[in-house]
Each structure stands twice: as C-alpha cells, then as structure tokens.
Amino acid sequence: MKGPSSTSKGTADSASSKPADKSRARVMLLNVGGTVMAFPRGQLLRRGLRDTCLAVLLHRFEEWMVTDTNGIHFIDADPKYFNWLDMKLLLGSRAICDGGRRASAFYHDRFLLSKTALTIDAQPGDSESGAFRDFMAIMGPFISSSFGGTGGTEVLSVCVDGEAVATTDATLADFQTLYDRFTKYTGPVVDVSMTLLHKIVDYVRRIRLAPDAVTPLPTCGSPGDLLYVCEMYGLMEQVYLSMIGKSHSHIKCVFKSSRDGWQYGALIARVAVAGVYGLLFVIEDEHHHTLACHIDGPFKPPADPTSELRTGCPVTFYSISGAFLEGITKINIPHDWQCVRVSGTEGAVKTGSIPCGKAAIGGGRLWLGQKDGRPTSDLRHCHQWLRRDDLPDGGETYMGSYDEAGRATLASSQAFTATRLEVYQVWSTRPADPILSADDLQALIDMATDTPMTSQLLYKGERDGWTYEALFAKVGGAVDLLLVFKDTGAHTFASHIKGQLKPPDDPTAVETTPCPVTFYSISGAFEQQGITKITVPHHYQRVKVAGIGGAVTEILGPLCCKVAIGARLWLGFGKGGPAGDLRSGCQWLSREELPRRMTYRGSFSEEGYATLAASHVFTGADLEIHALQQVSGAST
C-alpha cells in the first residue's frame, strides 16, 4: 500500500502527542454509510478494546478520515453494524469482541477482532514501522486517499424513502452506472427501495474492502428484485463472479447476441480463439428464465469444419432466475460428464451416428443450435435438461416440471427459444494450489525412488494450460518424470516414468520410448489411507507420444489419445480422434494388478477393469509434471 507523504507521516507521529479534548474522547459524531450517530468512542479505551483497529482509527487518525459535506467523519461501512456496536459499547458489554451480529461478521472482523501493535499515542518514528504498515493494510480503506489510504476523497450520498445512503467515490469508481446515480442525478431514488439500495451499495463496498476475496451476493427475500436492481445499475458481471465463487477473478464479455447476432459461425469467430479459456454462457429464454453454464476450459472446434471435437473440462450449471425459489442456484453435474463437444461450422455433434446439434455441454445437458432434435446454425434454438439427482439437495425449491423420464430443466421448457445469449471469459490471477503438500509430495518421491531425490516442477496444467504444445514446451527433454494427477472427482494418483515424454520428429507419427513405468494411488481408489504402489507388467513398460498431427491408436476400436503411459493411462483421450487438449483422460488397471492387501472401492468396467481415477474416463482438474533430481552428495 502506498504510504503517506512526509508531511502526513509527521502528522501520524504527532497526532496523539497533544492531550485530547475529553468530550471528544468520549463521543464522536460519525456518518456511517449515510447514518449519522453520536458514537461512544471513549468506550474503546477500555481494556481489551484499546488495541483494536477501530480504537486506533478513531483516537489517532481522525484527521486522516474522509469527511462529508458537513465536516462529519465518515466510515464507509454498514450502519447496522455500527448501530449494534454503539448499543453494546454504551451497555458496557464485556464480551463484545466475542460477539457480533452474524450478518456483520465482515465488519466485526476488521474493526474489533483485528488487533494492532500500533499505539493510540504516537511514538517517534512509528509511522515507518511494520505495525503501521499492518494497520494501514486493514484500515487503509477507511482513510482518505489524501493521507495514503485507499478510502477515496469524497462522500457521495443519495436519498431514498426519506433516508440517506452514502459511500465514497472509491467504492463506486469501478461501477459507472451506480456512480452516475450518486453524482449526476440530484433527486431522490424512487424506483428502488431503501432496503435494496442499501444491500447493493454494501455489496460493492465489500468488493472494494476485500478485493481479493469472493464477495457473495447479499441475501434477499425477493431475489428477483435484487437481480433487477443489479441489472439496472450495471452490476451483473460482478454478480456472475460472485456466483462462480473464484477469488482474484476477472470477467470480460466476448460474445453478445444483441451485438454479434445468432449465427453459430459468429459465436465460433468470437469465442473459439486462442487464449480464450474459462467461459460463462448466460442464456435467457422467451419466458424470462435465465440459466448459465461455466466451462473451465476452451470452446474449441475441430480443424475439420465438418467434424466435431471433444474437450474435457469442469462444467457447472447455474439457475439465475425462474427455476428455483431461492434465486441463483448452483448445479453440479457428475464428474464423468464434465466435457464439451463442439462441431465445426459445417458439421454437427452426434449422438451415436445421428447429428443432433452444433455444441453439447456437460454430456448434452445443454445443446446449442438444436431444433427438433436436429442441428441448426441458429443459436436461438437450444435444449437444456438435468437428471433429477443433478438437482441440489440443500433444501432449494425447484419450481419447474419433470418430463416422463424424470428430467428437469433450468429453462421454461427443455426445448426453448433463447432471447439473449452472452458469453464471458472468466479468469483468475490467483496461483493454482499444489496438488499435494510438500510433505506428501516428498513421501511419494521417496516411495518411487531408491536414492534420496528432490523434484523440480516443470509443468502445471492449471498454470500453463492443457494444450499439447504447452506441455512439451515446459517438459522438453527432461528424464525421470513424476506425473501427479487430480481429477474432477477429487481422486489423486501418479505415474513415475524413468524415461522421457519424447515426441516424434514426424508430427504425424508416434514415438515409442521403452522405460520403467509405475503407478501410485494417492487418494480415492482404496479404503486404506496412504500411497499405494501398482506395478505395470514388464511388456507394457513404455511410453507412446503422438506428434502434434498424430494419434496413439493402440487402443481397440476408434479410441485414441495423444500420450499413452504404460498402456494404462491415456491423455488427450477421444473417440474417432484425440481430444481437444490433454485434460481428457482414461486410466485402467486389470483386476490382477490391484494389490491384494488393499481394499479397492472404485468401480469395474464391463470388461472387469479397475481405475485409480474417479471413473475410467476422467477429466483432469490439475496435472503436475516434476523432474526428479538426485540430492547432492547422495550415494547411488
């Protein structure tokens, strides 16, 4: 955080060096979110409260706070919390730090539960201390930007239902429509209730105060009205980020039917481009049901415009309005259906041998460009369904109907006409977590090797992308590789290759590298805890890698892949051609290869094969490739 100027620092060191006026020490006039109150700040000098961030803010840094047009010190917070705090302080409640309104925990954590080593009485040079920096990291959003804080410089206020709702220019800076309502129009707000406007302002306020966190949408007895107000004030993109729930996230609209039209080719041109990864489809039908589908991957068409391409990626559905009484509702689908199938502009996605639509998401739970069961380039024609057991079981009230097969829908009917289609790219700047802790990774390395070894992370799918090119650019010619997988069913497993992933010189060929291959189950496949080793038969100790234009076809029938490890793990697994990236996988073991001392809890295929993944055909949530290196000085 940017520190204050030298003049301001001098003020920080000397602000409390003079005796404070006793009357001001007891009571301070505050404007909290538009509500003016005589706040008993003197009570914060009590034992147990004196070292809270709020006590130091109000007793030492009042001159640094933003003031309203009447010169009253302003705190950009929920006035309901400060009304509660005012009452508790006046009553002398001793357990005030342990209490707090549950709905206001966000503010309670900052103002009272956050303690500071910075004293109310300034000490020489303490504005250069770590305690000062820590205090500013928490209270900076409530200090004027003129003094090195991030609280803005101006209090903005509107009147609604005879009461004031206020915030700062800093809070509204990223929300132009809402900012305009506070600055360009002088009349009272008449089309939104006090309750809803307060909720909306506090929503964007929390976004500013905790920019790296996921700010949930406020709870509301009328979720439809809340969404209406969010849309009115241009907040829907932020609502979508709250809905998806990933921290450090950003959003950008890449396709809009009102601007780009309804033709499938236009969607492909805008969405299916390099680097567009992590897509949110938002669709409204003719009866104002709105649904969304988030695919944490690309919308990738095949090179051949007459065919189709399958890409594995996490898929989540959301009902935004219409299907559930509670408003926005998340729907998780089975992990083995988390994929996207996209046709070329001249082709169709097929069910069996029958062309059915232009794109199928989540195992066909959403079809784009489907009319009467046949493909069409007009994206207004869609089909959406869910199995009954796909619906959430947390007490949500589904208001739609079921068909004869017991299937539900988030639209007004399974086959529907869309009136609005928007596609957003959503990405996070937060580094992906490691699949295993450092201790668990080292335990795996120790089991896989005979001598002390360490590892160097070469490739990580969630960091580097899932393309064939990205993997081989990162791995290069490294040997002695440990591949660690986590699938969307939360199973983790690994493969140790005492060789390399070597692509062929001919991009249409396949390179076979004989080398020792071992598999390990880390979690999910066995009842017992801990790492389980699985030995691969000697005649399968090999790695096959296809060129960028080739495919490994040692699998029976039309199934193929880009990389085959020990003939038991296939990456880029697809039917009729490799998948669109390496995230689609298949893993199997023969029944005889399962350790007899372990209790296998997974499923067997019709042929009797087991798997270390959550299902034989799986979608990767993350993949790490480590190069193993001998510890310096270790004996061989």
Buried (B, 14 or more C-beta within 10 A) or exposed (E): EEBBEEEBBEBBBEBBEEEBEEEBBBBBBBBBBBBBBEBBBBBBEEEEBBBBBBBBBBBBBBEBBBBBEEEBBBBBBBBBBBBBBBEBBEEEBEEBBEEBBEBBEBBBBBBBBBBBEBBBEBBEEBBEEEBBBBBBEBBBBBBBBBBBBBBBBBBBBBBBEEBBBBBBBBBBEEBEEBBEBBEEEEEEBEEBBBBBBBBBBBBBBBBBBBEEEBBEBBEBEEBBBBBBBBEBBBBBBBBBBBBBEBBEBEBEBBBBBEEBBBBBBBBBEBBBEEEBBBBBBBBBBEEEBBBBBBBBBBBBBBEEEEBBBBBBBBBBBBBBBBBBEBBBBBBBBBBBBBBBBBBBBEBBBBBEEEBBBBBBBBBBBBBBBBBEEEBBBBBBBBBBBBBEEBBBEEEBEBEBEBEEEEBBBBBBBBBBBBBBBBBBBBBBEEEBEBBBEEEBBBBBBEBBBEEBBBBEBBBBBBEBBBBBEBBBEBBEEBBBBBBBBBBBBEBBBBBBBBBBBBBBEEEEEBBEBEBBBBBBBBBBBBEEEEBBBBEBEEEEBBBBBBBEEBBBBBBEEEBBBBBBBBBBBBBBBBEBBBBBBBBBBBBBBEEEBBBEEBEBEBEBEEEEBBBBBBBBBBBBBBBBBBBBEBEEEEEE
